[in-house]
Amino acid sequence: MAAAQGRLSDGTGGMDEAKDTEEGEGHADRSAPLPFRAAVEALRGARLRPQIEVEPTRAPQRLAPHAYALEAAVVDGDEDLADGRLVLLHDPDGHDAWRGTFRLVTLVRADLEPEMAADPLLPDVCWSWLTGALTARGLAFGEPSGTVTRAGSHYFGGLSERPAASQIEIRASWTPREGPGGVPDTAAHLASWCDLLAQVAGLPPAGPGDASVVTLPQRRGPQSR
């Protein structure tokens, strides 16, 4: 699986490198607070659409006292149409910028056709995919922030036979509203995030609830990463 590499917004206006924690992959530290452990277990038990491969990865440190991370890829055969990283942060004492004790942070990226990347409305539409995916599942969230970046690559010399390539990146964070026991519905937030990945990859909506969210025009074909 191709993991999204880069910097993740911590929701406070700064950026930090994704570095390994000592807690490892695939589980929450047993010494972590119960709400965080429950939120992680919900992530691990979420049922997602089959085109999206999700697996735990090492979480960034220094962003919060407790963190858990997943990486995902939208797969079509041997091709990755989009990939991303989702990090769950928890600070039992709360965080002024978050206005809560939990924060979800993400980096999503996908290759685009050059004419699609040239659309001046693309960044606004991409941001609407994120907020729309959350709203479509009826999720309450606050303090959303992030950036949408598009980049183009042109190849020369020995690489001149390669066609021009364009890429979109969405870096964002938001505060999931906490439910009973101070635990947010992280499984539903993960499903919404996978809806975003699917839209960026050009997949059709998975269910009726997704119909209200603008979808990306279909690609002419999968692109090698």
LUMKOLDO-160388 format. One record per atom (N, C-alpha, C, CB): residue in one letter; y, x, z. Coordinates in steps of 0.05 Angstrom, whole numbers, padded with zeros to 5 digits, always signed. Glycine has a CB too. Example, Ala and Ser with C-alpha at 12.3 -4.5 7.8 and 13.67 -1.06 7.14 Angstrom:
<atoms>
A-00114+00264+00156;A-00090+00246+00156;A-00066+00264+00156;A-00089+00226+00181;S-00045+00257+00142;S-00021+00273+00143;S+00001+00258+00157;S-00012+00282+00114;
</atoms>
This chain:
<atoms>
M-00024+00017+00000;M+00000+00000+00000;M+00025+00018+00000;M+00000-00019+00024;A+00044+00010-00016;A+00069+00025-00017;A+00087+00015+00005;A+00083+00022-00044;A+00095+00032+00023;A+00112+00024+00045;A+00141+00028+00038;A+00105+00040+00071;A+00157+00009+00047;A+00186+00012+00042;A+00197+00034+00059;A+00200-00015+00047;Q+00209+00053+00047;Q+00220+00076+00061;Q+00251+00073+00062;Q+00212+00103+00048;G+00263+00083+00082;G+00292+00082+00084;G+00301+00076+00112;G+00303+00061+00065;R+00326+00068+00114;R+00338+00063+00141;R+00338+00033+00146;R+00366+00075+00143;L+00334+00026+00171;L+00334-00002+00178;L+00358-00008+00195;L+00308-00009+00193;S+00371-00031+00189;S+00393-00039+00206;S+00384-00049+00233;S+00409-00061+00192;D+00397-00040+00254;D+00390-00048+00280;D+00405-00073+00290;D+00393-00026+00300;G+00421-00084+00272;G+00436-00108+00278;G+00461-00103+00293;G+00418-00126+00294;T+00468-00078+00299;T+00493-00073+00313;T+00514-00059+00296;T+00487-00055+00337;G+00508-00058+00270;G+00527-00046+00251;G+00520-00017+00245;G+00554-00047+00262;G+00501-00005+00260;G+00493+00022+00255;G+00467+00023+00241;G+00492+00038+00281;M+00458+00047+00234;M+00432+00051+00221;M+00417+00072+00236;M+00435+00058+00191;D+00390+00071+00235;D+00374+00091+00248;D+00349+00096+00232;D+00367+00081+00277;E+00340+00121+00234;E+00316+00128+00220;E+00291+00114+00232;E+00312+00158+00220;A+00272+00107+00215;A+00247+00096+00224;A+00229+00119+00232;A+00234+00077+00203;K+00225+00122+00258;K+00208+00143+00267;K+00185+00132+00284;K+00224+00163+00284;D+00165+00148+00288;D+00141+00138+00301;D+00145+00134+00331;D+00118+00157+00297;T+00132+00113+00342;T+00131+00109+00370;T+00105+00120+00381;T+00135+00080+00377;E+00104+00122+00407;E+00080+00131+00420;E+00060+00108+00423;E+00086+00143+00446;E+00069+00083+00418;E+00051+00060+00422;E+00030+00058+00400;E+00068+00035+00424;G+00034+00071+00378;G+00014+00070+00357;G+00017+00045+00340;G-00014+00071+00368;E-00004+00039+00325;E-00004+00017+00306;E-00022-00006+00315;E-00011+00027+00278;G-00015-00030+00307;G-00033-00052+00309;G-00035-00066+00336;G-00060-00043+00302;H-00019-00058+00356;H-00020-00071+00381;H+00005-00066+00397;H-00045-00062+00398;A+00010-00083+00417;A+00033-00078+00434;A+00023-00063+00459;A+00046-00105+00442;D+00041-00046+00469;D+00035-00031+00493;D+00028-00051+00516;D+00059-00012+00501;R+00006-00046+00530;R-00002-00064+00551;R+00018-00065+00574;R-00029-00057+00562;S+00035-00045+00576;S+00056-00045+00596;S+00081-00060+00588;S+00063-00016+00604;A+00081-00069+00563;A+00105-00083+00553;A+00106-00111+00566;A+00103-00086+00522;P+00130-00123+00567;P+00133-00150+00579;P+00116-00170+00564;P+00162-00158+00578;L+00108-00190+00579;L+00090-00211+00568;L+00102-00225+00544;L+00084-00232+00589;P+00129-00232+00544;P+00140-00245+00520;P+00137-00228+00495;P+00169-00251+00524;F+00140-00202+00497;F+00137-00184+00474;F+00108-00183+00465;F+00147-00156+00480;R+00090-00181+00484;R+00062-00180+00476;R+00053-00206+00463;R+00044-00175+00501;A+00063-00229+00473;A+00057-00255+00460;A+00068-00256+00432;A+00068-00278+00477;A+00093-00246+00428;A+00105-00246+00402;A+00090-00229+00382;A+00134-00236+00404;V+00080-00206+00392;V+00064-00189+00374;V+00037-00202+00367;V+00059-00162+00388;E+00024-00214+00386;E-00001-00227+00381;E+00002-00250+00360;E-00014-00239+00407;A+00025-00264+00362;A+00030-00284+00342;A+00033-00272+00314;A+00055-00300+00349;L+00046-00249+00312;L+00049-00236+00286;L+00021-00229+00275;L+00066-00211+00289;R+00005-00218+00293;R-00022-00209+00284;R-00040-00233+00275;R-00036-00194+00307;G-00035-00256+00287;G-00051-00279+00280;G-00041-00297+00259;G-00055-00295+00304;A-00018-00290+00247;A-00006-00307+00226;A-00023-00308+00201;A+00022-00296+00219;R-00024-00331+00189;R-00039-00335+00164;R-00019-00335+00140;R-00056-00361+00164;L-00024-00318+00121;L-00004-00314+00100;L-00017-00318+00072;L+00008-00286+00102;R+00000-00321+00052;R-00011-00325+00025;R-00026-00300+00016;R+00012-00332+00006;P-00047-00303+00000;P-00065-00281-00006;P-00053-00259-00024;P-00089-00292-00020;Q-00032-00265-00038;Q-00020-00244-00055;Q-00005-00223-00040;Q-00001-00257-00075;I-00001-00228-00014;I+00014-00209+00002;I-00004-00195+00021;I+00037-00224+00017;E-00005-00168+00019;E-00022-00152+00037;E-00004-00141+00060;E-00035-00129+00021;V-00011-00147+00084;V+00004-00140+00107;V-00013-00123+00126;V+00015-00165+00122;E-00001-00102+00137;E-00015-00085+00156;E+00005-00073+00176;E-00032-00063+00142;P-00004-00067+00200;P+00014-00055+00220;P+00020-00026+00212;P+00002-00056+00248;T+00043-00017+00221;T+00051+00010+00216;T+00067+00019+00241;T+00069+00013+00191;R+00073+00045+00243;R+00087+00055+00266;R+00116+00045+00266;R+00086+00085+00267;A+00125+00037+00289;A+00151+00024+00292;A+00172+00046+00297;A+00151+00003+00314;P+00197+00040+00290;P+00219+00058+00296;P+00224+00059+00326;P+00245+00051+00281;Q+00232+00082+00336;Q+00239+00084+00364;Q+00269+00085+00366;Q+00226+00109+00377;R+00280+00084+00390;R+00308+00086+00397;R+00324+00061+00389;R+00319+00109+00383;L+00313+00042+00375;L+00327+00018+00369;L+00326-00002+00392;L+00317+00005+00344;A+00304-00001+00407;A+00301-00020+00429;A+00278-00009+00447;A+00294-00049+00419;P+00277-00019+00472;P+00255-00009+00490;P+00227-00015+00479;P+00258-00022+00517;H+00224-00036+00464;H+00198-00044+00453;H+00201-00051+00424;H+00185-00067+00470;A+00182-00042+00408;A+00183-00048+00379;A+00155-00049+00367;A+00200-00026+00364;Y+00153-00066+00347;Y+00127-00069+00332;Y+00134-00073+00303;Y+00110-00094+00343;A+00119-00060+00285;A+00126-00060+00257;A+00103-00067+00239;A+00138-00033+00249;L+00109-00080+00217;L+00090-00087+00196;L+00101-00078+00169;L+00084-00117+00196;E+00084-00070+00151;E+00092-00066+00124;E+00075-00084+00106;E+00088-00036+00115;A+00087-00091+00083;A+00073-00110+00066;A+00079-00104+00037;A+00082-00139+00072;A+00061-00113+00019;A+00065-00109-00009;A+00055-00135-00023;A+00050-00084-00020;V+00070-00143-00043;V+00061-00165-00061;V+00046-00152-00083;V+00086-00182-00072;V+00020-00158-00085;V+00002-00144-00103;V-00008-00162-00126;V-00022-00133-00087;D-00007-00152-00150;D-00018-00165-00173;D-00037-00145-00186;D+00004-00174-00193;G-00063-00147-00181;G-00082-00127-00191;G-00077-00101-00177;G-00080-00124-00221;D-00072-00080-00192;D-00066-00054-00181;D-00036-00049-00179;D-00079-00032-00198;E-00020-00069-00185;E+00009-00065-00185;E+00022-00077-00160;E+00021-00077-00210;D+00042-00063-00149;D+00058-00074-00127;D+00084-00085-00139;D+00065-00052-00106;L+00088-00111-00137;L+00112-00124-00148;L+00136-00122-00129;L+00106-00153-00154;A+00130-00120-00103;A+00151-00117-00083;A+00138-00106-00058;A+00166-00144-00078;D+00154-00093-00041;D+00143-00085-00016;D+00165-00086+00005;D+00131-00056-00017;G+00157-00083+00030;G+00177-00085+00051;G+00166-00077+00078;G+00188-00113+00053;R+00184-00078+00098;R+00177-00070+00125;R+00192-00090+00143;R+00185-00040+00131;L+00178-00100+00163;L+00189-00119+00183;L+00185-00107+00210;L+00177-00147+00180;V+00206-00105+00226;V+00204-00094+00253;V+00214-00115+00273;V+00222-00068+00255;L+00197-00118+00294;L+00205-00136+00316;L+00215-00118+00339;L+00180-00153+00325;L+00239-00123+00348;L+00251-00108+00370;L+00253-00126+00394;L+00278-00096+00362;H+00250-00114+00418;H+00253-00130+00443;H+00267-00113+00464;H+00226-00140+00453;D+00288-00124+00476;D+00301-00113+00499;D+00302-00134+00520;D+00331-00102+00491;P+00286-00131+00541;P+00285-00152+00562;P+00312-00157+00575;P+00266-00144+00584;D+00330-00138+00574;D+00357-00141+00586;D+00376-00155+00567;D+00368-00115+00595;G+00368-00160+00543;G+00385-00172+00523;G+00403-00151+00510;G+00402-00193+00536;H+00416-00159+00488;H+00433-00141+00473;H+00458-00157+00464;H+00418-00129+00448;D+00481-00147+00470;D+00506-00162+00464;D+00508-00169+00434;D+00530-00145+00471;A+00501-00150+00416;A+00503-00156+00388;A+00482-00176+00378;A+00501-00130+00372;W+00459-00175+00391;W+00437-00193+00383;W+00443-00222+00393;W+00411-00184+00393;R+00455-00223+00417;R+00457-00248+00432;R+00429-00260+00437;R+00474-00268+00416;G+00412-00243+00446;G+00384-00251+00452;G+00369-00227+00461;G+00371-00265+00428;T+00343-00230+00466;T+00326-00208+00475;T+00308-00198+00452;T+00310-00216+00498;F+00307-00213+00430;F+00291-00205+00407;F+00308-00201+00382;F+00268-00225+00402;R+00300-00184+00365;R+00313-00180+00339;R+00292-00173+00318;R+00335-00157+00341;L+00295-00185+00294;L+00278-00178+00272;L+00295-00163+00251;L+00266-00204+00258;V+00283-00141+00242;V+00297-00122+00224;V+00280-00118+00199;V+00304-00095+00238;T+00291-00118+00176;T+00275-00116+00152;T+00287-00099+00130;T+00269-00143+00141;L+00270-00088+00114;L+00277-00075+00089;L+00258-00085+00068;L+00276-00043+00091;V+00269-00097+00047;V+00253-00108+00025;V+00263-00096-00001;V+00254-00139+00024;R+00245-00089-00019;R+00253-00077-00045;R+00235-00086-00067;R+00254-00046-00043;A+00245-00086-00091;A+00229-00093-00115;A+00243-00082-00140;A+00226-00124-00117;D+00227-00077-00160;D+00237-00069-00186;D+00245-00094-00202;D+00217-00052-00202;L+00267-00092-00217;L+00277-00114-00233;L+00281-00106-00262;L+00303-00124-00221;E+00281-00126-00279;E+00289-00121-00306;E+00319-00114-00307;E+00282-00145-00325;P+00328-00095-00323;P+00356-00087-00324;P+00376-00110-00327;P+00361-00067-00345;E+00369-00130-00345;E+00388-00152-00349;E+00390-00170-00324;E+00379-00168-00373;M+00368-00171-00309;M+00370-00187-00284;M+00387-00173-00263;M+00342-00192-00272;A+00384-00146-00262;A+00400-00130-00243;A+00429-00131-00249;A+00390-00102-00242;A+00436-00136-00275;A+00464-00136-00283;A+00478-00162-00276;A+00466-00132-00313;D+00464-00182-00266;D+00476-00208-00259;D+00495-00204-00235;D+00454-00229-00252;P+00521-00209-00238;P+00540-00204-00216;P+00534-00221-00192;P+00568-00209-00225;L+00520-00244-00195;L+00514-00261-00172;L+00489-00254-00158;L+00513-00290-00182;L+00474-00234-00168;L+00448-00227-00156;L+00450-00221-00126;L+00437-00203-00171;P+00469-00204-00117;P+00469-00199-00088;P+00472-00224-00071;P+00491-00179-00081;D+00490-00242-00079;D+00493-00267-00064;D+00468-00284-00064;D+00517-00283-00075;V+00455-00285-00087;V+00430-00300-00089;V+00409-00288-00072;V+00421-00302-00118;C+00406-00262-00072;C+00386-00248-00056;C+00390-00254-00026;C+00386-00218-00061;W+00415-00254-00017;W+00420-00260+00011;W+00413-00289+00017;W+00450-00255+00018;S+00417-00307-00002;S+00410-00335+00002;S+00380-00338+00003;S+00422-00352-00020;W+00365-00320-00010;W+00336-00322-00008;W+00327-00318+00021;W+00322-00302-00026;L+00340-00298+00035;L+00332-00293+00062;L+00339-00316+00081;L+00346-00268+00072;T+00364-00325+00081;T+00371-00347+00098;T+00358-00373+00090;T+00402-00350+00098;G+00354-00376+00064;G+00341-00401+00055;G+00311-00402+00062;G+00343-00403+00025;A+00298-00379+00062;A+00270-00378+00070;A+00267-00386+00100;A+00258-00350+00065;L+00285-00377+00116;L+00284-00384+00145;L+00290-00414+00149;L+00304-00367+00161;T+00311-00423+00135;T+00319-00451+00138;T+00297-00470+00127;T+00345-00456+00123;A+00284-00462+00105;A+00264-00479+00093;A+00241-00485+00112;A+00254-00467+00068;R+00236-00467+00130;R+00214-00471+00150;R+00225-00482+00176;R+00199-00445+00155;G+00250-00490+00176;G+00261-00502+00200;G+00265-00483+00223;G+00244-00524+00208;L+00269-00458+00218;L+00272-00438+00239;L+00301-00435+00248;L+00261-00411+00230;A+00304-00434+00274;A+00331-00429+00285;A+00335-00399+00289;A+00335-00444+00312;F+00358-00389+00280;F+00363-00360+00282;F+00393-00356+00284;F+00352-00345+00258;G+00401-00333+00294;G+00430-00327+00297;G+00436-00299+00289;G+00438-00333+00324;E+00462-00293+00288;E+00473-00267+00283;E+00460-00252+00259;E+00470-00250+00308;P+00457-00265+00236;P+00446-00251+00213;P+00466-00231+00202;P+00438-00271+00191;S+00456-00208+00194;S+00473-00188+00181;S+00455-00171+00163;S+00486-00170+00203;G+00468-00158+00144;G+00453-00141+00126;G+00468-00134+00100;G+00427-00154+00118;T+00454-00121+00083;T+00465-00112+00057;T+00445-00117+00035;T+00472-00082+00058;V+00455-00122+00011;V+00439-00124-00013;V+00449-00102-00032;V+00441-00153-00026;T+00430-00085-00040;T+00438-00062-00057;T+00421-00062-00082;T+00434-00035-00042;R+00434-00058-00105;R+00420-00055-00130;R+00426-00027-00141;R+00427-00078-00150;A+00405-00015-00153;A+00408+00012-00163;A+00394+00013-00190;A+00397+00033-00144;G+00405+00030-00208;G+00393+00034-00234;G+00386+00063-00239;G+00411+00024-00256;S+00364+00068-00253;S+00356+00095-00259;S+00353+00098-00289;S+00329+00103-00245;H+00364+00120-00300;H+00361+00126-00328;H+00349+00154-00330;H+00389+00125-00344;Y+00330+00157-00349;Y+00314+00181-00350;Y+00322+00198-00374;Y+00284+00175-00350;F+00322+00225-00370;F+00330+00243-00391;F+00311+00267-00393;F+00359+00253-00386;G+00314+00282-00414;G+00298+00306-00418;G+00268+00299-00420;G+00302+00326-00395;G+00252+00313-00403;G+00223+00308-00404;G+00215+00280-00395;G+00210+00328-00387;L+00234+00266-00383;L+00228+00238-00374;L+00240+00217-00392;L+00237+00235-00345;S+00251+00226-00415;S+00267+00208-00431;S+00251+00185-00443;S+00280+00223-00453;E+00224+00187-00443;E+00208+00166-00454;E+00206+00142-00435;E+00181+00176-00462;R+00213+00146-00410;R+00211+00125-00391;R+00234+00105-00395;R+00212+00136-00362;P+00228+00079-00393;P+00250+00060-00396;P+00268+00060-00371;P+00238+00032-00401;A+00292+00051-00375;A+00310+00049-00352;A+00298+00030-00331;A+00338+00039-00361;A+00303+00036-00306;A+00291+00020-00284;A+00313+00011-00265;A+00270+00036-00269;S+00311-00013-00255;S+00330-00024-00236;S+00315-00033-00211;S+00347-00047-00248;Q+00327-00031-00188;Q+00315-00039-00163;Q+00334-00054-00145;Q+00304-00014-00149;I+00324-00073-00131;I+00340-00088-00111;I+00329-00081-00083;I+00339-00118-00116;E+00347-00078-00064;E+00339-00073-00036;E+00355-00092-00018;E+00344-00044-00028;I+00340-00105+00000;I+00353-00123+00019;I+00347-00111+00047;I+00342-00152+00017;R+00368-00104+00061;R+00365-00094+00088;R+00379-00114+00106;R+00377-00065+00092;A+00365-00124+00126;A+00377-00146+00141;A+00365-00147+00169;A+00372-00173+00127;S+00379-00161+00187;S+00368-00167+00213;S+00379-00193+00223;S+00376-00144+00233;W+00364-00206+00241;W+00372-00232+00252;W+00358-00236+00279;W+00365-00255+00232;T+00370-00253+00295;T+00359-00259+00321;T+00343-00285+00321;T+00382-00261+00342;P+00317-00284+00325;P+00301-00309+00325;P+00306-00324+00352;P+00271-00303+00322;R+00310-00350+00350;R+00314-00365+00375;R+00288-00366+00391;R+00323-00394+00368;E+00291-00362+00417;E+00268-00361+00434;E+00258-00389+00442;E+00274-00345+00460;G+00232-00391+00444;G+00220-00417+00452;G+00210-00416+00480;G+00197-00424+00433;P+00189-00432+00487;P+00178-00432+00514;P+00170-00404+00523;P+00155-00451+00515;G+00176-00398+00548;G+00169-00372+00558;G+00186-00349+00548;G+00141-00366+00553;G+00208-00356+00533;G+00224-00335+00522;G+00212-00322+00497;G+00230-00315+00542;V+00193-00335+00484;V+00179-00323+00461;V+00187-00337+00435;V+00148-00325+00465;P+00198-00323+00416;P+00204-00335+00390;P+00179-00340+00374;P+00223-00317+00374;D+00181-00358+00354;D+00159-00364+00337;D+00157-00342+00315;D+00162-00393+00324;T+00146-00319+00323;T+00146-00297+00305;T+00127-00301+00281;T+00137-00272+00320;A+00106-00317+00285;A+00088-00322+00262;A+00103-00337+00240;A+00064-00339+00271;A+00120-00356+00247;A+00135-00371+00227;A+00156-00353+00214;A+00148-00396+00240;H+00168-00336+00230;H+00188-00317+00219;H+00174-00298+00199;H+00202-00302+00241;L+00150-00289+00206;L+00135-00272+00188;L+00129-00287+00162;L+00109-00262+00201;A+00121-00312+00164;A+00115-00328+00140;A+00140-00331+00123;A+00104-00356+00148;S+00163-00335+00135;S+00188-00337+00120;S+00195-00311+00107;S+00211-00345+00139;W+00190-00289+00121;W+00195-00263+00109;W+00177-00258+00085;W+00191-00240+00130;C+00152-00267+00087;C+00134-00265+00064;C+00143-00283+00041;C+00105-00272+00072;D+00155-00306+00047;D+00167-00323+00026;D+00188-00307+00012;D+00179-00348+00038;L+00205-00292+00027;L+00225-00276+00014;L+00213-00255-00004;L+00243-00262+00036;L+00192-00241+00006;L+00179-00221-00010;L+00169-00233-00036;L+00156-00208+00005;A+00156-00257-00034;A+00145-00270-00057;A+00167-00277-00077;A+00130-00295-00049;Q+00190-00286-00068;Q+00212-00293-00086;Q+00223-00268-00100;Q+00234-00307-00070;V+00226-00247-00085;V+00236-00222-00097;V+00216-00212-00118;V+00241-00200-00076;A+00190-00216-00113;A+00170-00208-00132;A+00167-00226-00156;A+00143-00205-00118;G+00180-00250-00155;G+00178-00269-00177;G+00155-00288-00176;G+00177-00254-00202;L+00142-00291-00152;L+00120-00310-00149;L+00131-00338-00146;L+00102-00302-00125;P+00116-00358-00154;P+00125-00386-00150;P+00123-00393-00120;P+00109-00406-00167;P+00138-00414-00112;P+00136-00423-00084;P+00108-00429-00076;P+00154-00447-00079;A+00101-00424-00050;A+00074-00428-00040;A+00070-00457-00032;A+00068-00410-00017;G+00091-00472-00025;G+00087-00499-00015;G+00112-00515-00019;G+00079-00498+00014;P+00111-00541-00012;P+00134-00559-00016;P+00158-00550-00001;P+00127-00587-00007;G+00155-00537+00022;G+00178-00529+00038;G+00194-00507+00025;G+00169-00519+00064;D+00183-00494+00005;D+00196-00472-00008;D+00214-00481-00032;D+00177-00451-00018;A+00211-00507-00039;A+00224-00516-00063;A+00255-00515-00061;A+00216-00545-00069;S+00266-00515-00037;S+00295-00515-00034;S+00307-00487-00037;S+00303-00526-00008;V+00290-00467-00040;V+00300-00439-00041;V+00300-00430-00070;V+00283-00420-00024;V+00322-00418-00079;V+00324-00408-00106;V+00303-00386-00110;V+00353-00397-00111;T+00289-00387-00133;T+00269-00367-00139;T+00278-00348-00161;T+00243-00380-00147;L+00267-00324-00160;L+00274-00304-00180;L+00260-00311-00207;L+00265-00276-00170;P+00274-00308-00229;P+00260-00312-00255;P+00236-00295-00258;P+00280-00307-00278;Q+00216-00305-00271;Q+00191-00290-00274;Q+00195-00264-00290;Q+00170-00308-00288;R+00180-00244-00282;R+00181-00219-00296;R+00167-00220-00323;R+00169-00196-00279;R+00173-00201-00339;R+00158-00200-00365;R+00131-00188-00360;R+00173-00183-00385;G+00127-00175-00338;G+00101-00163-00332;G+00103-00145-00308;G+00090-00147-00356;P+00081-00139-00294;P+00082-00122-00270;P+00091-00094-00278;P+00056-00121-00256;Q+00105-00081-00259;Q+00116-00055-00264;Q+00102-00035-00245;Q+00146-00054-00260;S+00096-00012-00255;S+00084+00009-00238;S+00104+00020-00219;S+00072+00031-00256;R+00095+00027-00195;R+00113+00038-00175;R+00109+00068-00173;R+00108+00025-00147;
</atoms>
